[in-house]
Amino acid sequence: MQSLAHSHPIAPQNFSNGIYCDVCRRPGGIFRGVCYSCPSCNIDICQGCYNQLRMINDNKHYHKLYLEKRNFICNVCRGRYPNSDSMYCSACDYDICMKCYISI
């Protein structure tokens, strides 16, 4: 399943032990059941966030944005994010943190 732009497949997985969602990062938020994961990048996304990211209009930037785990400064809020998930444009070296990507 590849409905989010990412360099590797993001596939549904059943996490019986629970995961922390890399998008919403709810304090104490451990999700069990079906979540979406990229084992190569160690990205885990709960069902709610995955559905929300898929439905967001990609007209936020001129080029296609890819979900990547990187060290970056968000071009919207200017926050520093070490080893975090970014919606990233390699053509422009443009990053948007998950909070800004969902809210704008």
C-alpha positions as semicolon CSV with decimal commas, in nm:
position;residue;x (nm);y (nm);z (nm)
1;M;0,000;0,000;0,000
2;Q;0,155;0,329;-0,107
3;S;-0,086;0,618;-0,077
4;L;0,153;0,848;0,109
5;A;0,455;0,974;-0,082
6;H;0,759;0,808;0,074
7;S;1,076;0,652;-0,062
8;H;0,984;0,307;0,080
9;P;0,652;0,124;0,106
10;I;0,440;0,221;0,406
11;A;0,240;-0,089;0,490
12;P;-0,030;-0,173;0,741
13;Q;0,101;-0,380;1,031
14;N;-0,064;-0,524;1,339
15;F;0,116;-0,403;1,652
16;S;-0,004;-0,609;1,946
17;N;0,262;-0,459;2,178
18;G;0,171;-0,103;2,077
19;I;0,353;0,180;1,903
20;Y;0,399;0,553;1,949
21;C;0,269;0,744;1,647
22;D;0,544;0,957;1,489
23;V;0,286;1,208;1,364
24;C;0,059;1,292;1,659
25;R;0,308;1,193;1,933
26;R;0,033;1,198;2,194
27;P;0,180;1,199;2,544
28;G;0,145;0,843;2,667
29;G;-0,030;0,757;2,340
30;I;0,041;0,392;2,272
31;F;-0,160;0,256;1,983
32;R;-0,241;-0,111;1,938
33;G;-0,389;-0,285;1,638
34;V;-0,343;-0,182;1,276
35;C;-0,096;0,101;1,223
36;Y;0,118;0,196;0,922
37;S;0,490;0,146;0,924
38;C;0,812;0,187;0,726
39;P;1,063;-0,047;0,894
40;S;1,352;0,096;0,688
41;C;1,302;0,445;0,834
42;N;1,150;0,344;1,169
43;I;0,833;0,544;1,097
44;D;0,508;0,435;1,264
45;I;0,175;0,611;1,205
46;C;-0,156;0,542;1,380
47;Q;-0,465;0,477;1,169
48;G;-0,617;0,822;1,239
49;C;-0,307;1,017;1,138
50;Y;-0,249;0,799;0,831
51;N;-0,603;0,866;0,709
52;Q;-0,565;1,239;0,776
53;L;-0,230;1,261;0,593
54;R;-0,374;1,080;0,289
55;M;-0,669;1,318;0,266
56;I;-0,469;1,642;0,293
57;N;-0,453;1,840;-0,030
58;D;-0,096;1,844;-0,163
59;N;-0,127;2,204;-0,291
60;K;0,091;2,325;-0,004
61;H;0,402;2,334;-0,219
62;Y;0,493;2,347;-0,588
63;H;0,661;2,004;-0,589
64;K;0,560;1,669;-0,444
65;L;0,632;1,637;-0,072
66;Y;0,767;1,310;0,067
67;L;0,745;1,178;0,421
68;E;1,104;1,143;0,542
69;K;1,278;1,106;0,879
70;R;1,546;1,379;0,889
71;N;1,719;1,648;1,093
72;F;1,553;1,972;0,983
73;I;1,420;2,319;1,060
74;C;1,054;2,358;0,968
75;N;1,011;2,621;0,697
76;V;0,673;2,718;0,847
77;C;0,715;2,734;1,229
78;R;1,098;2,752;1,225
79;G;1,118;2,478;1,493
80;R;1,425;2,251;1,504
81;Y;1,350;1,878;1,470
82;P;1,635;1,627;1,514
83;N;1,566;1,285;1,359
84;S;1,197;1,361;1,309
85;D;0,934;1,311;1,041
86;S;0,912;1,582;0,778
87;M;0,712;1,638;0,463
88;Y;1,018;1,712;0,250
89;C;1,085;1,854;-0,098
90;S;1,430;1,755;-0,223
91;A;1,410;1,999;-0,517
92;C;1,383;2,300;-0,282
93;D;1,532;2,156;0,039
94;Y;1,197;2,247;0,199
95;D;1,066;2,083;0,517
96;I;0,732;2,102;0,696
97;C;0,691;1,941;1,038
98;M;0,389;1,715;1,086
99;K;0,207;1,963;1,312
100;C;0,233;2,241;1,053
101;Y;0,156;2,011;0,761
102;I;-0,170;1,897;0,918
103;S;-0,273;2,245;1,036
104;I;-0,210;2,454;0,720
